[in-house]
Amino acid sequence: MMAERAFQREDEFARALAARDSTAWRQLFDEQYQRVYAYAYARTGAPADAEDVASNVFAEAVRGIGGFRFRGAPVAAWLLRIAHNETVDLLKRRSRQPTTSIEHAEGAGALQARDETAGAAEWSEVSEALGTLKQEHRDVITLRLIEGRSVAETAAILRKSEGAVKVTQMRALQSLRRKLGAGGSS
């Protein structure tokens, strides 16, 4: 059973965070760490990278809370926007550096563990197909279908209109179906 939230209203929550209230920061961490980690992991495919991104996101949130202005969108949308930026930065840095053998071993271990669970073959196929989608399509699919975010939350995180999110999701799913259909045994 989940503990009751200390801050029920989002505007009060944002003010408490800006005032550096430790209860508010604990609530933010408790409620959002797994989402931030899952978002980063879905994008990077590496547990260590996801942990680094999650750590950086909360550190950046503490540094940047003074500039945060509550405008009706959930604080979580702001936090996931930071996660998006941190993940993009990490992926850019990674693309400029050769991958070390330790990272290969870690990624291979994660894939092997996943392959040993039920449904691993299907997940592997979907994951591979997701990796071939355009960045904006992956972002929408990750937020909407993997994270379970609403259209409004996804729009706020990606700084798009709700209509643009819906269209992007439709196109991403069409592309994903094509990719899975082309590689599948239909």
DRENPA-3360 file (N, C-alpha, C; in nm, 2 decimals, always signed):
BEGIN
1 = MMAERAFQ = +0.08/-0.12/+0.00/+0.00/+0.00/+0.00/+0.09/+0.12/+0.00 ~ +0.06/+0.22/-0.08/+0.14/+0.34/-0.10/+0.10/+0.44/+0.01 ~ +0.20/+0.50/+0.07/+0.18/+0.60/+0.18/+0.11/+0.73/+0.12 ~ +0.03/+0.79/+0.20/-0.04/+0.91/+0.16/+0.05/+1.02/+0.13 ~ +0.02/+1.09/+0.02/+0.11/+1.20/-0.02/+0.10/+1.32/+0.08 ~ +0.22/+1.37/+0.11/+0.22/+1.49/+0.20/+0.16/+1.61/+0.13 ~ +0.18/+1.62/+0.00/+0.14/+1.74/-0.08/+0.04/+1.68/-0.18 ~ -0.09/+1.71/-0.17/-0.19/+1.66/-0.26/-0.20/+1.75/-0.38;
9 = REDEFARA = -0.19/+1.88/-0.36/-0.21/+1.98/-0.47/-0.08/+2.01/-0.53 ~ -0.07/+2.01/-0.67/+0.05/+2.02/-0.74/+0.11/+2.16/-0.72 ~ +0.03/+2.27/-0.71/+0.09/+2.40/-0.69/+0.16/+2.41/-0.55 ~ +0.10/+2.35/-0.45/+0.16/+2.35/-0.31/+0.29/+2.27/-0.32 ~ +0.28/+2.16/-0.39/+0.40/+2.07/-0.40/+0.52/+2.15/-0.46 ~ +0.49/+2.22/-0.57/+0.59/+2.30/-0.64/+0.65/+2.41/-0.55 ~ +0.56/+2.47/-0.47/+0.61/+2.58/-0.38/+0.70/+2.52/-0.27 ~ +0.66/+2.40/-0.22/+0.74/+2.33/-0.12/+0.87/+2.29/-0.17;
17 = LAARDSTA = +0.88/+2.24/-0.29/+1.01/+2.21/-0.36/+1.09/+2.33/-0.37 ~ +1.04/+2.44/-0.42/+1.11/+2.56/-0.43/+1.16/+2.61/-0.30 ~ +1.09/+2.59/-0.19/+1.13/+2.63/-0.06/+1.23/+2.53/+0.00 ~ +1.26/+2.43/-0.08/+1.36/+2.32/-0.04/+1.31/+2.24/+0.08 ~ +1.18/+2.22/+0.09/+1.12/+2.14/+0.20/+1.16/+2.00/+0.18 ~ +1.22/+1.94/+0.28/+1.28/+1.80/+0.27/+1.16/+1.70/+0.25 ~ +1.05/+1.72/+0.30/+0.93/+1.63/+0.28/+0.89/+1.63/+0.14 ~ +0.89/+1.75/+0.08/+0.85/+1.76/-0.06/+0.96/+1.69/-0.15;
25 = WRQLFDEQ = +1.08/+1.71/-0.12/+1.19/+1.64/-0.20/+1.18/+1.49/-0.18 ~ +1.16/+1.44/-0.07/+1.15/+1.30/-0.04/+1.03/+1.24/-0.12 ~ +0.92/+1.32/-0.12/+0.80/+1.27/-0.20/+0.83/+1.27/-0.35 ~ +0.90/+1.37/-0.40/+0.93/+1.37/-0.54/+1.02/+1.25/-0.57 ~ +1.12/+1.23/-0.49/+1.21/+1.12/-0.52/+1.14/+0.98/-0.51 ~ +1.06/+0.96/-0.40/+0.99/+0.84/-0.39/+0.89/+0.81/-0.50 ~ +0.82/+0.92/-0.55/+0.72/+0.90/-0.65/+0.78/+0.89/-0.79 ~ +0.90/+0.95/-0.81/+0.94/+0.97/-0.95/+1.07/+0.90/-0.98;
33 = YQRVYAYA = +1.15/+0.85/-0.89/+1.28/+0.79/-0.92/+1.26/+0.67/-1.02 ~ +1.17/+0.58/-0.99/+1.15/+0.46/-1.08/+1.11/+0.50/-1.22 ~ +1.03/+0.61/-1.23/+0.98/+0.65/-1.36/+1.10/+0.71/-1.44 ~ +1.18/+0.79/-1.37/+1.30/+0.85/-1.43/+1.40/+0.74/-1.47 ~ +1.42/+0.65/-1.38/+1.51/+0.53/-1.41/+1.46/+0.45/-1.53 ~ +1.33/+0.42/-1.53/+1.27/+0.34/-1.64/+1.28/+0.42/-1.77 ~ +1.25/+0.55/-1.77/+1.27/+0.63/-1.89/+1.41/+0.62/-1.95 ~ +1.51/+0.64/-1.86/+1.65/+0.64/-1.90/+1.69/+0.50/-1.95;
41 = YARTGAPA = +1.64/+0.40/-1.88/+1.68/+0.26/-1.91/+1.62/+0.22/-2.05 ~ +1.50/+0.26/-2.07/+1.43/+0.24/-2.20/+1.51/+0.30/-2.32 ~ +1.57/+0.42/-2.29/+1.64/+0.49/-2.39/+1.79/+0.44/-2.41 ~ +1.85/+0.41/-2.30/+1.99/+0.37/-2.30/+2.02/+0.22/-2.31 ~ +1.93/+0.14/-2.25/+1.95/+0.00/-2.25/+2.05/-0.05/-2.15 ~ +2.10/+0.04/-2.07/+2.21/+0.00/-1.97/+2.17/+0.05/-1.83 ~ +2.17/-0.05/-1.74/+2.13/-0.01/-1.60/+2.22/+0.10/-1.54 ~ +2.35/+0.09/-1.56/+2.44/+0.19/-1.51/+2.42/+0.32/-1.56;
49 = DAEDVASN = +2.39/+0.33/-1.69/+2.36/+0.46/-1.76/+2.23/+0.52/-1.70 ~ +2.13/+0.43/-1.68/+2.00/+0.47/-1.63/+2.02/+0.53/-1.49 ~ +2.10/+0.46/-1.41/+2.12/+0.51/-1.27/+2.19/+0.64/-1.27 ~ +2.29/+0.66/-1.36/+2.36/+0.79/-1.38/+2.27/+0.90/-1.42 ~ +2.18/+0.87/-1.52/+2.09/+0.97/-1.56/+1.99/+1.01/-1.45 ~ +1.94/+0.91/-1.38/+1.85/+0.93/-1.27/+1.91/+1.02/-1.16 ~ +2.03/+0.99/-1.13/+2.11/+1.06/-1.03/+2.13/+1.21/-1.07 ~ +2.17/+1.22/-1.20/+2.19/+1.36/-1.26/+2.06/+1.44/-1.26;
57 = VFAEAVRG = +1.95/+1.37/-1.29/+1.82/+1.44/-1.30/+1.78/+1.50/-1.17 ~ +1.79/+1.43/-1.06/+1.76/+1.48/-0.93/+1.85/+1.59/-0.88 ~ +1.98/+1.57/-0.92/+2.08/+1.68/-0.88/+2.05/+1.81/-0.96 ~ +2.01/+1.79/-1.09/+1.98/+1.91/-1.17/+1.85/+1.97/-1.12 ~ +1.76/+1.89/-1.08/+1.63/+1.94/-1.03/+1.65/+2.03/-0.90 ~ +1.74/+1.98/-0.82/+1.77/+2.06/-0.70/+1.84/+2.20/-0.74 ~ +1.93/+2.19/-0.83/+2.00/+2.31/-0.88/+1.90/+2.40/-0.96 ~ +1.80/+2.35/-1.03/+1.72/+2.43/-1.11/+1.58/+2.46/-1.06;
65 = IGGFRFRG = +1.55/+2.42/-0.94/+1.42/+2.44/-0.88/+1.39/+2.59/-0.87 ~ +1.49/+2.67/-0.85/+1.46/+2.82/-0.84/+1.41/+2.88/-0.96 ~ +1.44/+2.82/-1.08/+1.39/+2.87/-1.20/+1.26/+2.81/-1.25 ~ +1.21/+2.71/-1.17/+1.09/+2.64/-1.21/+0.97/+2.73/-1.17 ~ +0.88/+2.74/-1.27/+0.75/+2.82/-1.24/+0.63/+2.72/-1.27 ~ +0.55/+2.71/-1.17/+0.43/+2.62/-1.18/+0.33/+2.69/-1.28 ~ +0.30/+2.62/-1.39/+0.21/+2.67/-1.49/+0.09/+2.57/-1.51 ~ +0.07/+2.49/-1.41/-0.04/+2.39/-1.43/+0.00/+2.25/-1.46;
73 = APVAAWLL = +0.11/+2.23/-1.53/+0.16/+2.10/-1.56/+0.23/+2.04/-1.44 ~ +0.22/+1.91/-1.42/+0.27/+1.84/-1.31/+0.42/+1.86/-1.29 ~ +0.47/+1.87/-1.17/+0.62/+1.87/-1.15/+0.69/+1.76/-1.21 ~ +0.62/+1.64/-1.22/+0.68/+1.52/-1.28/+0.71/+1.55/-1.43 ~ +0.63/+1.63/-1.50/+0.66/+1.66/-1.64/+0.79/+1.74/-1.65 ~ +0.81/+1.83/-1.56/+0.93/+1.91/-1.56/+1.05/+1.81/-1.53 ~ +1.03/+1.72/-1.44/+1.14/+1.63/-1.40/+1.17/+1.54/-1.52 ~ +1.07/+1.49/-1.59/+1.09/+1.40/-1.70/+1.15/+1.48/-1.82;
81 = RIAHNETV = +1.13/+1.61/-1.83/+1.19/+1.69/-1.93/+1.34/+1.69/-1.90 ~ +1.38/+1.71/-1.77/+1.52/+1.70/-1.74/+1.58/+1.57/-1.77 ~ +1.50/+1.46/-1.74/+1.55/+1.32/-1.77/+1.57/+1.31/-1.92 ~ +1.48/+1.36/-2.00/+1.49/+1.36/-2.15/+1.62/+1.43/-2.19 ~ +1.64/+1.55/-2.14/+1.77/+1.62/-2.17/+1.89/+1.55/-2.13 ~ +1.89/+1.50/-2.01/+2.01/+1.42/-1.96/+2.03/+1.30/-2.04 ~ +1.93/+1.23/-2.08/+1.94/+1.11/-2.16/+2.00/+1.14/-2.30 ~ +1.95/+1.25/-2.36/+2.00/+1.29/-2.49/+2.14/+1.33/-2.48;
89 = DLLKRRSR = +2.18/+1.40/-2.38/+2.32/+1.44/-2.36/+2.41/+1.31/-2.34 ~ +2.36/+1.22/-2.26/+2.44/+1.09/-2.25/+2.46/+1.02/-2.38 ~ +2.35/+1.01/-2.45/+2.36/+0.94/-2.58/+2.45/+1.01/-2.68 ~ +2.45/+1.14/-2.68/+2.54/+1.22/-2.77/+2.68/+1.19/-2.73 ~ +2.71/+1.19/-2.59/+2.85/+1.17/-2.55/+2.89/+1.02/-2.58 ~ +2.80/+0.93/-2.57/+2.82/+0.79/-2.60/+2.85/+0.77/-2.74 ~ +2.78/+0.84/-2.83/+2.80/+0.83/-2.97/+2.94/+0.88/-3.02 ~ +3.00/+0.97/-2.94/+3.13/+1.03/-2.97/+3.24/+0.94/-2.91;
97 = QPTTSIEH = +3.21/+0.85/-2.83/+3.32/+0.76/-2.76/+3.30/+0.62/-2.80 ~ +3.41/+0.55/-2.82/+3.40/+0.40/-2.84/+3.35/+0.34/-2.72 ~ +3.26/+0.23/-2.74/+3.21/+0.16/-2.62/+3.31/+0.07/-2.56 ~ +3.32/+0.07/-2.43/+3.42/-0.02/-2.36/+3.37/-0.16/-2.35 ~ +3.46/-0.25/-2.33/+3.42/-0.39/-2.32/+3.33/-0.41/-2.20 ~ +3.35/-0.33/-2.09/+3.27/-0.35/-1.97/+3.13/-0.31/-2.00 ~ +3.11/-0.21/-2.08/+2.97/-0.17/-2.11/+2.91/-0.28/-2.20 ~ +2.98/-0.34/-2.29/+2.93/-0.45/-2.37/+2.89/-0.57/-2.28;
105 = AEGAGALQ = +2.98/-0.60/-2.18/+2.95/-0.71/-2.09/+2.82/-0.68/-2.01 ~ +2.81/-0.56/-1.96/+2.70/-0.52/-1.88/+2.57/-0.53/-1.96 ~ +2.57/-0.48/-2.09/+2.46/-0.49/-2.17/+2.42/-0.63/-2.21 ~ +2.52/-0.71/-2.24/+2.50/-0.85/-2.27/+2.44/-0.92/-2.16 ~ +2.49/-0.89/-2.03/+2.43/-0.96/-1.91/+2.29/-0.92/-1.89 ~ +2.25/-0.79/-1.92/+2.11/-0.75/-1.90/+2.03/-0.82/-2.01 ~ +2.08/-0.83/-2.13/+2.00/-0.89/-2.23/+1.98/-1.04/-2.20 ~ +2.09/-1.10/-2.16/+2.08/-1.25/-2.12/+1.98/-1.27/-2.01;
113 = ARDETAGA = +1.98/-1.19/-1.91/+1.89/-1.20/-1.80/+1.74/-1.19/-1.85 ~ +1.72/-1.09/-1.94/+1.59/-1.07/-1.99/+1.55/-1.18/-2.08 ~ +1.64/-1.24/-2.16/+1.61/-1.35/-2.24/+1.57/-1.48/-2.17 ~ +1.61/-1.48/-2.04/+1.58/-1.60/-1.96/+1.44/-1.59/-1.90 ~ +1.37/-1.48/-1.92/+1.24/-1.47/-1.86/+1.13/-1.50/-1.97 ~ +1.01/-1.53/-1.92/+0.90/-1.56/-2.02/+0.87/-1.44/-2.10 ~ +0.85/-1.47/-2.23/+0.82/-1.36/-2.33/+0.94/-1.28/-2.37 ~ +1.06/-1.33/-2.34/+1.18/-1.25/-2.37/+1.20/-1.24/-2.52;
121 = AEWSEVSE = +1.17/-1.34/-2.59/+1.19/-1.33/-2.74/+1.11/-1.22/-2.80 ~ +0.98/-1.21/-2.75/+0.89/-1.10/-2.80/+0.95/-0.96/-2.76 ~ +0.99/-0.95/-2.63/+1.04/-0.82/-2.59/+1.16/-0.78/-2.66 ~ +1.25/-0.88/-2.69/+1.37/-0.85/-2.76/+1.34/-0.80/-2.90 ~ +1.24/-0.86/-2.97/+1.20/-0.82/-3.10/+1.14/-0.68/-3.10 ~ +1.06/-0.65/-3.00/+0.99/-0.52/-2.99/+1.10/-0.42/-2.96 ~ +1.19/-0.45/-2.86/+1.29/-0.36/-2.82/+1.38/-0.32/-2.94 ~ +1.42/-0.42/-3.02/+1.50/-0.40/-3.13/+1.43/-0.31/-3.23;
129 = ALGTLKQE = +1.30/-0.33/-3.26/+1.23/-0.25/-3.35/+1.21/-0.11/-3.29 ~ +1.19/-0.10/-3.16/+1.19/+0.04/-3.10/+1.32/+0.12/-3.13 ~ +1.43/+0.05/-3.12/+1.56/+0.11/-3.14/+1.58/+0.16/-3.28 ~ +1.50/+0.11/-3.38/+1.51/+0.16/-3.51/+1.42/+0.28/-3.55 ~ +1.33/+0.31/-3.45/+1.24/+0.42/-3.48/+1.31/+0.56/-3.47 ~ +1.25/+0.66/-3.53/+1.30/+0.79/-3.51/+1.29/+0.83/-3.36 ~ +1.38/+0.92/-3.32/+1.39/+0.96/-3.18/+1.25/+1.01/-3.13 ~ +1.18/+1.10/-3.20/+1.06/+1.15/-3.15/+0.95/+1.04/-3.14;
137 = HRDVITLR = +0.96/+0.94/-3.23/+0.87/+0.82/-3.22/+0.90/+0.74/-3.09 ~ +1.03/+0.71/-3.07/+1.07/+0.64/-2.95/+1.02/+0.71/-2.82 ~ +1.04/+0.84/-2.82/+1.01/+0.92/-2.70/+0.86/+0.90/-2.67 ~ +0.77/+0.92/-2.77/+0.63/+0.91/-2.75/+0.59/+0.77/-2.71 ~ +0.64/+0.67/-2.77/+0.61/+0.53/-2.74/+0.65/+0.50/-2.60 ~ +0.77/+0.54/-2.56/+0.83/+0.52/-2.43/+0.74/+0.58/-2.32 ~ +0.71/+0.71/-2.34/+0.63/+0.78/-2.24/+0.48/+0.73/-2.23 ~ +0.42/+0.71/-2.35/+0.28/+0.67/-2.35/+0.26/+0.52/-2.32;
145 = LIEGRSVA = +0.33/+0.43/-2.38/+0.30/+0.29/-2.37/+0.39/+0.22/-2.27 ~ +0.51/+0.26/-2.25/+0.60/+0.19/-2.15/+0.58/+0.25/-2.01 ~ +0.58/+0.39/-2.01/+0.56/+0.46/-1.88/+0.42/+0.47/-1.84 ~ +0.33/+0.46/-1.94/+0.18/+0.48/-1.91/+0.14/+0.62/-1.89 ~ +0.21/+0.72/-1.95/+0.18/+0.86/-1.93/+0.06/+0.89/-2.01 ~ -0.01/+1.00/-1.97/-0.13/+1.05/-2.04/-0.08/+1.13/-2.16 ~ -0.17/+1.16/-2.25/-0.13/+1.24/-2.37/-0.09/+1.38/-2.32 ~ -0.16/+1.43/-2.22/-0.12/+1.57/-2.16/+0.01/+1.57/-2.10;
153 = ETAAILRK = +0.04/+1.46/-2.02/+0.18/+1.46/-1.96/+0.29/+1.44/-2.06 ~ +0.26/+1.36/-2.16/+0.36/+1.34/-2.27/+0.38/+1.47/-2.34 ~ +0.28/+1.54/-2.37/+0.29/+1.67/-2.44/+0.37/+1.77/-2.36 ~ +0.35/+1.77/-2.23/+0.42/+1.87/-2.15/+0.57/+1.83/-2.14 ~ +0.60/+1.70/-2.13/+0.74/+1.66/-2.12/+0.81/+1.69/-2.25 ~ +0.75/+1.66/-2.36/+0.81/+1.67/-2.49/+0.79/+1.81/-2.55 ~ +0.72/+1.90/-2.48/+0.69/+2.03/-2.53/+0.63/+2.03/-2.67 ~ +0.52/+1.95/-2.68/+0.45/+1.94/-2.81/+0.30/+1.96/-2.77;
161 = SEGAVKVT = +0.22/+1.98/-2.87/+0.08/+1.99/-2.84/+0.02/+1.85/-2.82 ~ -0.09/+1.84/-2.76/-0.15/+1.70/-2.74/-0.19/+1.64/-2.88 ~ -0.23/+1.72/-2.97/-0.26/+1.67/-3.11/-0.13/+1.61/-3.17 ~ -0.02/+1.68/-3.15/+0.11/+1.64/-3.21/+0.15/+1.50/-3.15 ~ +0.12/+1.49/-3.02/+0.16/+1.36/-2.95/+0.07/+1.25/-3.01 ~ -0.06/+1.28/-3.03/-0.14/+1.17/-3.08/-0.10/+1.13/-3.22 ~ -0.07/+1.23/-3.31/-0.03/+1.20/-3.44/+0.10/+1.12/-3.44 ~ +0.20/+1.17/-3.36/+0.33/+1.10/-3.35/+0.31/+0.96/-3.30;
169 = QMRALQSL = +0.23/+0.94/-3.20/+0.20/+0.80/-3.15/+0.14/+0.71/-3.26 ~ +0.05/+0.77/-3.34/-0.01/+0.69/-3.44/+0.09/+0.65/-3.55 ~ +0.18/+0.75/-3.59/+0.28/+0.72/-3.69/+0.38/+0.62/-3.63 ~ +0.42/+0.64/-3.51/+0.52/+0.55/-3.44/+0.47/+0.41/-3.44 ~ +0.34/+0.39/-3.40/+0.28/+0.26/-3.40/+0.27/+0.19/-3.54 ~ +0.24/+0.27/-3.64/+0.24/+0.22/-3.78/+0.37/+0.18/-3.82 ~ +0.47/+0.26/-3.79/+0.61/+0.22/-3.82/+0.65/+0.10/-3.75 ~ +0.62/+0.09/-3.62/+0.66/-0.03/-3.54/+0.59/-0.15/-3.59;
177 = RRKLGAGG = +0.46/-0.14/-3.63/+0.39/-0.26/-3.69/+0.46/-0.30/-3.82 ~ +0.50/-0.21/-3.90/+0.57/-0.24/-4.03/+0.70/-0.32/-4.00 ~ +0.78/-0.26/-3.90/+0.90/-0.32/-3.87/+0.89/-0.46/-3.81 ~ +0.79/-0.48/-3.72/+0.77/-0.61/-3.66/+0.71/-0.70/-3.76 ~ +0.62/-0.65/-3.85/+0.56/-0.74/-3.95/+0.67/-0.79/-4.05 ~ +0.76/-0.70/-4.09/+0.87/-0.73/-4.19/+0.96/-0.84/-4.13 ~ +0.99/-0.83/-4.00/+1.08/-0.93/-3.94/+1.01/-1.05/-3.88 ~ +0.88/-1.04/-3.86/+0.81/-1.15/-3.80/+0.77/-1.26/-3.89;
185 = SS = +0.71/-1.36/-3.84/+0.67/-1.48/-3.92/+0.52/-1.47/-3.95 ~ +0.47/-1.37/-4.01/+0.33/-1.36/-4.04/+0.29/-1.41/-4.17;
% end
